[in-house]
């Protein structure tokens, strides 16, 4: 729908419709074949001569479609665009297209009567002016997409939210003292309590929530990004206990294990700096640096 001079190439993979997952309507075809026919149908409805090809790639999804020419003259763009809109709306209501009830595979079946019968090659659109690029109502994606996964938020803002949420979880649990951290007795290390994302959000101020609301995933994304400190499972936030993490593969040679451990020491340990009981792991076992002197 972008323009009459548009050509396209598509390699169908995941089974999706315009408004959600694709629903099967036939049992005589494989799911893949049925979905391929649907994608081809979309091309025909949009007024393309659709060609099918099989790529030489190491994948089970190798069938592609190419649309290089139109089945209608440029003067009928507005009419075809209305028919495309009707087709999209019909998919929203899960209407069964007429071609789904047939076995054949040709232009007339796939366009469902919405396109003109293909009889001759469409004329080249010599008269299309350079100023008219898009179809009416078409909104192309911005050239520069805004990063909205919390990665572009100011570091001091993220650190403040992380510290506030961690203190909230720690203060929700009974206070415990760590009598023998140096001796390795970490049984009294405060793991904090788990709270739902809603409960955590209720303790944050309005300005913070407003800033997070403009990001994809909001608070949950920010907490998951800081996986050193938090673990988010089934909508509940926990403080990560690194003692429970899966140990590294012990079959590696000692030299490789040593180099790998050194490579990890590129960030400071949050628990060593902020947790009231310090880090639950020793300096040798922790993948993060206990102090700036351990940074690579």
Buried (B, 14 or more C-beta within 10 A) or exposed (E): BEBBEEEEEBBBEEBEBEEEEBEBEBEEBEEBEBBBBBBBBBBBBBBBBBBBEEEEEEEEBEBBBBBEBBBBBBEBBEEBBEBBEEBBEBBEEEEEBBBBEBEEBEBBBBBBEBBBEBEEEBEEBEEBEEEEEEBEEEEEEEEEEEEBEBEEBEEEBBEEBBEBBBBBBBEEEEEEEBEEBEEEEBEEBBBBBBBEBEBBBEEBEEEBEEBBEEBEBBBBBBBBBBEBBBBBEEEBBBBBBBEEEEEEEEEEEEEEBEEEBEEEBEEBBBBBEBBEBBBBBEBEEBBBBBEEEBEE
